Amino acid sequence: MIAREFRISRKKDFDIILKSKLKFYSNNFVLRFSKNELLKSRFCVVVSKKVSKKAVIRNKIRRRVYEIIRLNYNKIKPGFDFMISAKLSVLELEYRDIERDLLYVFKKANVLI
């Protein structure tokens, strides 16, 4: 899990990201982001009930994504707020596949160092 200072929790910050036009897709994730005024990047992970009705499964996916972000944080450019939404197809993936797909969408968005 990433530290609290690197997570987005205020509604105002969510709304700014949702209004942003910066959106990139992969087979399993949607990455939305906006520039922030900070020297660090912040993240939130959204796994809706459409992915799974069971909270245990949604939380497992969320924890895996946060762990991938924590391990690769130094590769991501600072100064952005990211919202990562999981698609239904993420249920069928192993950890390595999730990591590969997530790094792909970050690379596609040109936010990797």
Sequence and secondary structure as in RCSB ss.txt:
>XXXX:A:sequence
MIAREFRISRKKDFDIILKSKLKFYSNNFVLRFSKNELLKSRFCVVVSKKVSKKAVIRNKIRRRVYEIIRLNYNK
IKPGFDFMISAKLSVLELEYRDIERDLLYVFKKANVLI
>XXXX:A:secstr
   GGGB   HHHHHHHHH   EEE SSEEEEEEE SSSS EEEEE  TTT S HHHHHHHHHHHHHHHHHTGGG
B SSEEEEEEE GGGGG  HHHHHHHHHHHHHHTT B 
